[in-house]
Amino acid sequence: MDRKIAVVTGANRGIGFEICSQLAAKGIGVVLTSRDEAKGRMAVAQLRSKGLEVEFYQLDVTDASGIQRLGGFLERKYGAVDILINNAGIMADAEGSGVLYVQLRVVRATMETNVYGPLLLCQALIPPMRKKNFGRIVNISSGSGQLSEMGRGTPAYRISKTALNALTRTLAAELKGTNILVNSMCPGWVKTDMGGPNAVRTVAEGADTAVWLATLPDGGASGGFYRDRKAISW
């Protein structure tokens, strides 16, 4: 069987970096993308020093033309990638922000990264997957986007993650009957720059479910929302 190739966005640190590490440790070729080229190349060097096969591609997920260039690069080099993990994300809400006062520019910026970027990446990378009838799409979402348990605060972030979940469901429905599986996952409260020092989970714990979904066997689940490898409510 041909070696699988995975693309992980926003992966120079935190959960994305750990996902790259875990996938590469399974023998999967990894394309680590990062908006910051210097930080991305440092991350790749760190992983390569452990004997892991990882390459770097500079990508800002808010740059539509950059996403198209990535798609062209990947198609020329690999024909099609097998795994796309939409990990890049921001939480731009001011501390203590509420929906009545959030600035529209904050909502727009958050949606550009957390929703429109993943949408464009799926549009660029899924068509080649369809030709080979194999693909695994994992959208890194959050419990903050659950409608069933929606709370207050960080409205731009919450709205973006709910929309990302809608993208997951829509894609899964459109791809039903193919061997392209699309799922969302919540990593939980993880010790990252976003999660902060008081978070209760390690990056390894946060990345585990994403890696599990990225390596599902044929006939695996699609259109679900997961945490700790278990389905959770939308």
C-alpha positions as CSV (number, residue, x, y, z in Angstrom):
1,M,0.0,0.0,0.0
2,D,1.2,3.5,-0.8
3,R,2.4,5.6,2.0
4,K,-0.3,8.0,3.2
5,I,0.3,11.8,3.0
6,A,-1.2,14.2,5.5
7,V,-1.5,18.0,5.6
8,V,-1.8,19.7,8.9
9,T,-2.5,23.5,9.1
10,G,-1.3,25.8,11.8
11,A,1.1,23.2,13.0
12,N,4.3,24.9,14.2
13,R,3.2,24.6,17.8
14,G,0.7,23.1,20.2
15,I,-1.9,20.6,19.1
16,G,-1.0,20.9,15.4
17,F,2.6,20.2,16.1
18,E,1.7,17.1,18.2
19,I,-0.6,15.8,15.5
20,C,2.2,16.0,13.1
21,S,4.5,14.1,15.5
22,Q,2.0,11.4,16.1
23,L,1.1,10.9,12.4
24,A,4.7,10.8,11.3
25,A,5.4,8.3,14.1
26,K,2.9,6.0,12.3
27,G,4.8,6.2,9.1
28,I,2.6,8.8,7.5
29,G,4.3,11.5,5.4
30,V,3.4,14.9,6.9
31,V,3.2,18.4,5.3
32,L,3.4,20.8,8.2
33,T,2.0,24.2,7.3
34,S,2.4,27.4,9.2
35,R,1.8,31.1,8.6
36,D,5.2,32.0,10.1
37,E,7.9,30.5,7.9
38,A,10.7,30.7,10.4
39,K,8.7,29.0,13.2
40,G,7.4,26.4,10.8
41,R,10.9,25.5,9.6
42,M,12.1,25.3,13.2
43,A,9.2,22.9,14.0
44,V,10.0,20.7,11.0
45,A,13.7,20.6,12.1
46,Q,12.7,19.6,15.5
47,L,10.6,16.7,14.2
48,R,13.2,15.6,11.7
49,S,15.8,15.5,14.5
50,K,13.6,12.6,15.9
51,G,13.8,10.8,12.6
52,L,10.3,11.7,11.5
53,E,9.5,12.4,7.9
54,V,7.9,15.9,7.8
55,E,8.2,18.7,5.2
56,F,7.3,22.4,5.5
57,Y,4.9,24.5,3.4
58,Q,4.3,28.2,4.3
59,L,0.5,28.8,4.3
60,D,-1.7,31.5,5.7
61,V,-5.2,29.9,5.6
62,T,-6.8,33.3,5.1
63,D,-5.0,33.6,1.7
64,A,-7.2,32.0,-0.9
65,S,-4.5,32.2,-3.6
66,G,-2.0,30.6,-1.2
67,I,-4.4,27.7,-0.7
68,Q,-4.7,27.3,-4.4
69,R,-0.9,27.2,-4.7
70,L,-0.7,24.6,-2.0
71,G,-3.3,22.5,-3.8
72,G,-1.3,22.7,-7.0
73,F,2.0,21.8,-5.2
74,L,0.4,18.8,-3.5
75,E,-1.2,17.5,-6.7
76,R,2.1,17.8,-8.6
77,K,4.1,16.1,-5.9
78,Y,1.7,13.5,-4.6
79,G,-1.3,13.4,-7.0
80,A,-3.6,13.6,-4.0
81,V,-3.1,13.8,-0.3
82,D,-4.9,11.3,2.0
83,I,-5.5,13.3,5.1
84,L,-6.4,17.0,5.8
85,I,-6.4,18.2,9.3
86,N,-7.8,21.8,9.6
87,N,-6.1,22.7,12.8
88,A,-5.2,26.4,12.3
89,G,-7.5,28.6,14.4
90,I,-7.7,31.8,16.4
91,M,-9.5,33.1,19.4
92,A,-9.5,36.8,18.9
93,D,-12.3,37.8,21.3
94,A,-11.3,40.2,24.0
95,E,-11.3,38.7,27.5
96,G,-14.8,38.8,29.0
97,S,-16.3,39.8,25.6
98,G,-20.1,39.4,25.0
99,V,-22.1,39.0,21.9
100,L,-23.8,42.4,22.3
101,Y,-20.5,44.2,22.2
102,V,-18.2,42.1,20.0
103,Q,-16.8,44.1,17.1
104,L,-17.7,42.9,13.7
105,R,-14.1,43.0,12.6
106,V,-13.3,40.4,15.2
107,V,-16.0,38.1,14.0
108,R,-14.9,38.5,10.4
109,A,-11.2,37.8,11.2
110,T,-12.2,34.8,13.3
111,M,-14.4,33.4,10.6
112,E,-11.7,33.9,7.9
113,T,-9.3,31.7,9.8
114,N,-11.6,29.2,11.6
115,V,-14.2,28.6,8.8
116,Y,-13.4,30.1,5.4
117,G,-9.8,28.7,5.5
118,P,-11.0,25.1,6.1
119,L,-13.7,25.5,3.5
120,L,-11.2,26.6,0.9
121,L,-8.8,23.9,1.8
122,C,-11.5,21.3,1.4
123,Q,-12.5,22.7,-1.9
124,A,-8.8,22.5,-3.1
125,L,-7.8,19.1,-1.7
126,I,-11.0,17.0,-1.8
127,P,-11.4,16.8,-5.6
128,P,-8.1,14.9,-6.0
129,M,-9.2,12.6,-3.1
130,R,-12.4,11.8,-4.9
131,K,-10.4,10.6,-7.9
132,K,-8.6,8.0,-5.8
133,N,-11.7,7.4,-3.6
134,F,-9.8,7.9,-0.3
135,G,-9.6,10.8,2.2
136,R,-9.9,11.6,5.8
137,I,-10.8,15.2,6.8
138,V,-10.6,16.2,10.5
139,N,-11.8,19.6,11.6
140,I,-10.4,20.8,14.9
141,S,-13.5,22.3,16.6
142,S,-14.4,23.0,20.2
143,G,-17.0,22.3,22.8
144,S,-17.5,26.0,22.7
145,G,-19.3,25.4,19.4
146,Q,-21.8,22.9,20.7
147,L,-25.4,24.3,20.2
148,S,-26.6,21.8,22.8
149,E,-24.4,23.2,25.5
150,M,-23.9,26.8,24.2
151,G,-22.7,29.2,26.9
152,R,-21.7,32.8,27.1
153,G,-18.4,34.6,26.3
154,T,-16.0,34.5,23.3
155,P,-18.9,34.9,20.8
156,A,-16.8,35.2,17.7
157,Y,-14.9,32.0,18.6
158,R,-18.1,30.1,19.5
159,I,-19.9,31.2,16.3
160,S,-16.9,30.1,14.2
161,K,-16.7,26.7,15.7
162,T,-20.5,26.1,15.3
163,A,-20.1,27.1,11.6
164,L,-17.1,24.7,11.3
165,N,-19.3,21.9,12.6
166,A,-21.9,22.8,10.0
167,L,-19.2,22.5,7.3
168,T,-18.3,19.1,8.7
169,R,-21.9,17.9,8.5
170,T,-22.5,19.3,5.0
171,L,-19.3,17.8,3.6
172,A,-20.0,14.4,5.1
173,A,-23.5,14.4,3.6
174,E,-22.2,15.4,0.2
175,L,-19.5,12.8,0.3
176,K,-21.7,10.0,1.6
177,G,-21.0,6.8,-0.3
178,T,-17.4,7.6,-1.0
179,N,-14.4,6.6,1.0
180,I,-13.8,10.2,2.2
181,L,-14.6,10.5,5.9
182,V,-15.2,13.9,7.4
183,N,-15.4,14.5,11.2
184,S,-15.1,17.2,13.8
185,M,-13.3,16.8,17.1
186,C,-12.9,18.7,20.4
187,P,-9.5,18.4,21.9
188,G,-10.7,19.6,25.3
189,W,-8.9,22.2,27.5
190,V,-5.3,21.7,26.5
191,K,-2.1,23.3,27.8
192,T,-1.3,25.5,24.7
193,D,-0.9,29.2,24.1
194,M,-4.6,29.3,23.5
195,G,-5.6,27.1,26.4
196,G,-3.3,28.7,28.9
197,P,-1.3,27.3,31.8
198,N,-4.3,26.3,33.9
199,A,-5.6,23.8,31.2
200,V,-6.0,20.3,32.4
201,R,-4.9,18.3,29.4
202,T,-1.6,17.6,27.7
203,V,-1.1,18.3,24.0
204,A,-0.7,14.5,23.5
205,E,-4.1,14.0,25.0
206,G,-5.5,16.8,22.9
207,A,-4.1,15.4,19.6
208,D,-5.1,11.8,20.2
209,T,-8.6,11.9,18.8
210,A,-7.6,13.9,15.7
211,V,-5.0,11.3,14.9
212,W,-7.5,8.5,15.5
213,L,-10.0,10.1,13.1
214,A,-7.3,10.7,10.6
215,T,-6.4,7.0,10.5
216,L,-9.9,5.5,10.5
217,P,-10.3,2.4,8.4
218,D,-12.5,2.2,5.3
219,G,-16.1,2.2,6.3
220,G,-15.4,4.3,9.4
221,A,-17.6,7.0,10.9
222,S,-18.3,10.2,9.0
223,G,-20.2,13.3,9.9
224,G,-19.6,13.0,13.7
225,F,-18.3,15.2,16.5
226,Y,-15.8,13.5,18.9
227,R,-13.9,14.0,22.1
228,D,-11.7,11.3,23.6
229,R,-12.7,9.0,20.7
230,K,-16.3,9.1,21.7
231,A,-19.2,10.9,19.9
232,I,-20.5,14.0,21.6
233,S,-23.6,16.1,20.9
234,W,-23.7,18.9,18.4
